[in-house]
Amino acid sequence: MDQSVAFRVAKEDLAGAVSWVARSLPSKVTQPVLKAMLITADDNGLEFAGFDYEVSTRVRIPAMVDEPGQIAVAGKLLADIVATLPNKEVEVTMNDASKIKIVCSTSRFELPLIPLDDYPQLPVLPEVTGTINPQLFSESISQVAAAAGKDDTLPMLTGVHLSIDGKNVEMTATDRFRLARRTLEWEPASDDVQAKLLVPAKTLQDAGRSLDSHLNTPVEIAVGAGENIGADGLFGLHAESRETTTRMLDAEFPNVAPLLPKSHTAMASIEVAPLQEAIRRVSLLTERNAQIRMHFSEGQVVLAAGAESGNAHETIPCAFSGRDEFLIAFNPGYLKDGLGVVHTDRVVFGFTEPSRPAIMIPEPEELPEADEEGNFPTPDTDFTYLLMPVRLPG
């Protein structure tokens, strides 16, 4: 169908919209039409959309529309072009039935149109299930997604599991070597809402990052209402002029609750920044089967690593409580990931045995006292990072 689309738009608005949609478009596709960005010009301005059968994105911006219509062009290329344009009004017109012309100051581009005949039907956002503070949502996703798996042969581990019970939301992810859990509160549309959802971690992470920190309105989470929650398999987000959907994972998330220890034989509190620096230095001497040994004793922890090329030791102050000294080893990459999402000046470790998982949590206001048997209960916390140790040699 021939169109005669024409519009004028502020470069800044255009750049923000096309870069956001382009971020979700696939780089490699079996169907060239999936590289397309759909542009709809109407009386309400412009809508830009993308869809690859898994993730859909839509954003609306104001514009002066001279000729309404709908066209599609290569999305990532359009975003690259717009990003380089001077900060002046951008004019887009049809050159003929197969091309659009983009003019901004002295810059001129022509792009071929992508036929819309094979473009897939964009999914409809499910009914809104509840709303959440955008900064809280973004922070929680970044904390939990750090532990999600990247192996597509184990799809149930590549997702973030959301357990919703009324006002309470629990996000969990694990790749079998570490686990992250974050609890938070949101505003459900219905107080008795209950749902268990498994959302691809990468898509959720991208959505969390792109929810600009200047957003002043709550983010709407849309997965349906009543008995229809999750029924169409779509997880939807709507924030101001942006909306995105992703297909949820059709897999069973493992029961991880038994992995989280209720008490600990030893606890340690360490300042995060010096620990991160020490790990960075000491891990230079780890080989491929990387491990950093951490030897805790009163008032200090000694980090050590050794390889054929040499060995490294570093001592940093630490508040340690336990019956005996404690030696444990971790993969330095997993350890750094955990420290990067704790978000407090100090981190608290809870240990049971050198061969059992340890927890890392943000430092609470008060550390628990040991009970009569010398064990420490797990402090109340809204974030837990559980880390499998590496077997010590010998």
Secondary structure, 3 states (H helix, E strand, C coil): CCCCCEEEEEHHHHHHHHHHHHHHCCCCCCCHHHHEEEEEEECCEEEEEEECCCEEEEEEECCEEEECEEEEEEHHHHHHHHHHCCCCEEEEEEEECCEEEEEECCEEEEEECCCCCCCCCCCCCCCEEEEECHHHHHHHHHHHHCCCCCCCCCHHHCEEEEEEECCEEEEEEECCCEEEEEEEECEECCCCCEEEEEEEHHHHHHHHHHCCCCCCCCEEEECCCHHHCCCCCEEEEEECCEEEEEECCCCCCCCCHHHCCCEECEEEEEEHHHHHHHHHHHHHHCCCCCCEEEEEECCEEEEEEEECCEEEEEEEECEEEECCCEEEEECHHHHHHHHHCCCCCEEEEEECCCCCCEEEEECCCCCCCCCCCCCEECCCCCEEEEECCCCCCC
